[in-house]
């Protein structure tokens, strides 16, 4: 249990730091497009185009953030094998706290009292969950369920990408939520994946859950990038938290046999609900981030440049 918790916390730190660095890279790319008065960077609905998202992905900040995401993925996958999903996914989703704190320094965002209170609520809920968590379920499921997971991942990412592109600039929270659902499907896939323990390469490659992990992971990363380009980093991350936590947590209990300690079911349920509510509150109370003039650096980037000197 302790090793699993430490692994989940480390994954959370990687994801939180990576999100802020990706936001810095995404916004730098968006300002460069605006400075050139380019119309190729947005769709007809006002959202980022595939080309603008690709340009954001090649900034050094975004690439470092992506490396941290991959490290976080590996640590999160290990945590999902060692802990009940309602605990591992919620602890990992606490990267919202790290994202909020780092965004003050790197993005020049000010957090109001309600946001700080909401972050404190999330931290308190995580303590309740850690206290109540019991043994994780076996994770053994029929292969047909793995095919359903793959189908659901394809529909989620494909349909979600189309919907986000149609909504354009209004889709930030939706993109964050869909990316969270993708990462949640990834967590479920890791938990049920065959051929891991003991290692069996043919079994691993023949498991549809492996391809569900790839679809959900890559698609979730793309939708998260879109959310960071068009909306508040804290709001997008809070929506991601809800998608990444609620569905996997419920599936872990109802499908995979995850359980709380005897007599602590109500504590686990309370901690889960409060954690999600706190994450939603961060998005709800978040201040709109000030728009920078085209071509001009944000306050956070001015601080970063000054520190670099």
C-alpha positions in Angstrom: 0.0 0.0 0.0 2.8 2.5 1.0 4.7 1.8 -2.2 1.6 2.3 -4.3 0.8 5.6 -2.6 4.3 6.9 -3.1 4.2 5.9 -6.7 0.8 7.6 -7.2 2.1 10.8 -5.6 5.2 10.8 -7.8 2.9 10.3 -10.9 0.8 13.2 -9.7 3.9 15.5 -9.4 5.0 14.6 -13.0 1.5 15.1 -14.4 1.0 18.5 -12.6 4.4 19.9 -13.7 3.9 18.5 -17.2 0.5 20.2 -17.6 1.9 23.6 -16.7 4.9 23.3 -19.0 2.5 22.1 -21.8 0.3 25.2 -21.2 3.3 27.5 -21.5 4.3 25.9 -24.8 0.8 25.9 -26.1 0.2 29.6 -25.4 3.6 30.6 -26.7 2.7 28.9 -30.0 -0.7 30.6 -30.0 0.8 34.0 -29.5 3.3 33.4 -32.4 0.3 32.6 -34.7 -1.5 35.7 -33.5 1.6 37.9 -34.1 1.8 36.7 -37.7 -2.0 37.3 -38.1 -2.2 33.8 -39.2 -5.7 32.3 -39.8 -4.3 28.8 -40.2 -4.1 28.3 -36.5 -7.8 28.2 -35.8 -10.8 26.3 -37.2 -13.9 28.0 -38.5 -15.4 27.5 -35.1 -12.6 29.3 -33.3 -10.8 26.3 -31.9 -7.1 25.3 -32.5 -6.4 23.6 -35.8 -4.4 20.4 -36.1 -1.4 22.4 -37.4 -1.5 24.8 -34.4 -1.6 21.9 -32.0 1.3 20.3 -33.8 3.3 23.5 -33.6 2.5 23.8 -29.8 3.9 20.2 -29.4 7.3 21.1 -30.8 8.1 23.9 -28.3 10.7 22.9 -25.8 8.4 23.5 -22.8 5.7 21.2 -24.3 8.3 18.5 -25.1 9.7 18.6 -21.5 6.1 18.5 -20.2 5.4 15.5 -22.5 8.4 13.6 -21.2 7.1 14.2 -17.7 3.7 12.9 -18.8 5.3 9.7 -20.0 7.1 9.2 -16.7 3.9 10.0 -14.9 2.1 7.4 -17.1 4.6 4.7 -16.2 4.3 5.5 -12.5 0.5 5.8 -12.7 0.3 2.4 -14.4 2.3 0.9 -11.6 0.0 2.6 -9.0 -3.1 1.3 -10.8 -1.7 -2.3 -10.4 -0.9 -1.7 -6.7 -3.9 0.3 -5.4 -7.7 0.3 -5.8 -8.6 2.5 -8.8 -10.7 4.9 -6.7 -7.6 5.6 -4.6 -4.8 5.6 -7.3 -6.8 7.7 -9.8 -7.8 10.2 -7.2 -4.2 10.6 -5.8 -2.9 11.0 -9.3 -5.6 13.5 -10.0 -4.3 15.6 -7.2 -1.9 17.0 -9.7 -4.5 19.7 -9.8 -2.9 21.1 -6.7 0.6 21.1 -8.3 -0.8 22.6 -11.5 -2.5 25.4 -9.6 0.6 26.3 -7.5 3.1 26.2 -10.5 0.7 28.2 -12.7 1.2 31.1 -10.3 4.9 31.2 -11.1 5.0 30.1 -14.7 1.7 31.5 -16.1 1.3 34.5 -13.9 -2.2 33.3 -12.7 -3.6 34.5 -9.4 -5.6 32.1 -7.3 -8.5 33.6 -5.3 -9.6 32.5 -1.8 -12.3 30.2 -3.1 -9.7 28.4 -5.3 -7.3 27.9 -2.4 -10.2 26.6 -0.3 -11.2 24.2 -3.0 -7.6 22.9 -3.3 -7.5 22.4 0.5 -10.8 20.4 0.2 -9.2 18.1 -2.4 -6.2 17.5 -0.2 -8.5 16.7 2.8 -10.5 14.3 0.7 -7.3 12.5 -0.4 -6.5 11.9 3.3 -10.0 10.3 3.8 -9.5 8.1 0.8 -6.0 6.9 1.9 -7.4 6.1 5.3 -10.3 4.1 4.0 -8.7 2.2 1.1 -8.6 -1.6 1.3 -7.1 -4.2 -1.0 -7.4 -3.9 -4.7 -9.4 -6.4 -6.8 -7.9 -9.1 -8.9 -8.3 -7.3 -12.3 -9.1 -10.6 -14.0 -11.9 -10.1 -16.6 -13.3 -11.9 -19.6 -11.5 -11.0 -22.9 -14.9 -9.8 -24.3 -14.7 -6.9 -21.7 -11.3 -5.9 -23.1 -12.9 -5.6 -26.6 -15.7 -3.4 -25.1 -13.0 -1.2 -23.5 -11.3 -0.8 -26.9 -14.5 0.0 -28.6 -15.5 2.5 -26.0 -12.0 4.2 -26.2 -12.3 4.5 -30.0 -15.8 6.0 -29.8 -14.8 8.4 -26.9 -11.7 9.7 -28.6 -13.0 9.8 -32.1 -16.4 11.3 -31.2 -14.9 13.6 -28.7 -12.3 15.0 -31.1 -15.1 15.7 -33.7 -17.3 17.4 -31.1 -14.5 19.6 -29.7 -13.6 20.7 -33.2 -17.2 21.6 -33.9 -17.5 23.6 -30.7 -14.2 25.4 -31.2 -13.2 28.0 -28.7 -16.1 27.1 -26.4 -14.9 23.5 -25.8 -12.1 24.0 -23.2 -13.9 22.3 -20.3 -15.4 19.6 -22.5 -12.0 18.8 -24.0 -10.5 18.6 -20.5 -13.4 16.3 -19.4 -13.0 14.0 -22.4 -9.2 13.9 -22.0 -9.8 12.8 -18.4 -12.2 10.1 -19.5 -9.5 8.9 -21.9 -6.9 8.8 -19.1 -9.4 7.0 -17.0 -9.9 4.3 -19.7 -6.1 4.1 -19.8 -6.0 3.4 -16.1 -8.7 0.7 -16.4 -6.8 -0.9 -19.3 -3.6 -1.0 -17.4 -5.4 -2.7 -14.5 -7.0 -5.5 -16.6 -4.1 -6.0 -19.1 -3.0 -9.6 -19.6 0.5 -10.7 -20.1 2.0 -8.4 -17.4 2.4 -10.6 -14.3 3.9 -13.0 -15.2 5.2 -11.4 -18.4 4.0 -13.1 -21.6 4.6 -11.1 -24.8 2.1 -13.0 -27.1 -0.6 -12.6 -24.5 0.2 -8.9 -24.1 0.2 -8.2 -27.8 -3.0 -10.1 -28.3 -4.9 -8.3 -25.6 -7.4 -5.6 -26.9 -6.8 -3.7 -23.7 -3.3 -2.9 -24.9 -4.7 -1.1 -27.9 -7.3 0.6 -25.8 -4.5 2.0 -23.7 -2.8 3.4 -26.8 -5.9 4.9 -28.2 -7.1 6.4 -24.9 -3.6 7.7 -24.0 -2.7 9.3 -27.2 -6.2 10.7 -27.7 -6.4 11.9 -24.2 -3.1 13.8 -24.6 -4.3 15.5 -27.8 -7.6 16.6 -26.2 -5.7 17.8 -23.1 -3.4 19.9 -25.4 -6.5 21.4 -27.1 -8.0 22.3 -23.7 -4.8 24.0 -22.6 -4.7 26.0 -25.8 -8.2 27.5 -25.5 -9.0 27.6 -21.8 -7.9 28.1 -18.2 -5.1 25.6 -17.2 -6.8 25.1 -13.8 -10.3 24.8 -15.3 -9.1 22.3 -17.9 -7.2 20.3 -15.3 -10.1 20.3 -12.9 -12.4 18.9 -15.7 -9.7 16.3 -16.4 -9.7 15.3 -12.7 -13.5 14.6 -12.8 -13.3 12.4 -15.9 -10.1 10.6 -14.8 -11.5 9.8 -11.3 -15.3 9.2 -11.3 -15.7 6.5 -14.0 -12.6 4.5 -13.2 -13.3 4.6 -9.5 -16.9 3.3 -10.1 -15.7 0.6 -12.5 -13.0 -0.5 -10.0 -15.6 -1.1 -7.3 -18.4 -2.5 -9.4 -16.4 -4.5 -12.0 -12.9 -5.2 -10.7 -13.6 -5.9 -7.0 -11.9 -2.9 -5.4 -13.0 -2.4 -1.8 -12.5 -0.2 1.3 -11.3 -1.3 4.7 -14.1 -3.1 6.7 -16.4 -0.4 8.2 -14.8 2.4 6.2 -17.0 2.3 3.1 -18.7 5.5 4.1 -15.3 7.2 4.6 -14.2 6.1 1.1 -17.5 7.3 -0.5 -17.3 10.6 1.3 -13.7 11.2 0.3 -14.4 10.3 -3.3 -17.4 12.7 -3.6 -15.6 15.5 -1.8 -12.5 15.1 -3.9 -14.5 15.4 -7.1 -16.6 18.3 -5.8 -13.4 20.1 -4.8 -11.9 19.7 -8.3 -15.1 21.0 -9.9 -15.0 24.0 -7.5 -11.6 24.9 -8.7 -12.9 25.1 -12.2 -16.1 27.0 -11.1 -14.3 29.6 -9.0 -11.3 30.0 -11.3 -10.6 33.6 -12.4 -10.5 34.1 -16.2 -6.8 34.4 -17.2 -5.8 37.8 -18.6 -5.3 37.9 -22.3 -1.8 39.0 -23.4 -1.3 41.3 -26.3 -0.4 39.5 -29.5 3.3 38.7 -29.5 3.8 39.9 -26.0 4.9 37.5 -23.2 2.6 36.7 -20.3 3.5 37.7 -16.8 4.6 34.2 -16.0 6.8 34.0 -19.0 8.4 37.4 -18.2 9.3 35.9 -14.8 10.7 32.8 -16.4 12.8 34.8 -18.8 14.1 37.0 -16.0 15.0 33.9 -14.0 16.9 32.5 -17.0 19.0 35.6 -17.2 
